[in-house]
Amino acid sequence: MSLEENVKVGLLIDVYGELLSQKQKQMLCDFILNDMSLGEIAENYGISRSAVLDAINKAKQKLNYYEQKLNLCSLKQQLKDACNLDDASCKAKIKQLLEEM
């Protein structure tokens, strides 16, 4: 996985991670955030590498599904961007984002 994809998944974990099972979240965090190999994770859980890869892929699919439906990561980034504007522009941008919800 590319660095850009890892960053995106990390942001999705921050917002939607609690919606994953504890095992899915831990495996995904170990792989993405802790830079563990599939073999290391498999050894920790006593399962095969292919089972770990399957769990990680399913967790990423769930996170992407949640973002597609709820759009919270995108909204969070837009709000952060709006905070960098001057006061009047910031208020206008936030008002626009709230109206779009």
Number of C-alpha atoms within 10 A of each C-alpha: 6 7 9 9 11 14 13 14 21 17 14 20 22 11 16 19 21 10 14 17 11 11 13 20 20 17 24 28 18 17 19 20 15 11 11 14 14 19 15 15 20 17 13 10 13 10 12 14 17 12 12 24 18 13 17 23 14 15 23 19 12 17 20 17 12 17 16 12 8 13 13 15 19 13 14 12 11 14 15 13 13 18 15 10 13 9 11 8 13 17 14 13 18 17 11 11 14 10 8 7 8
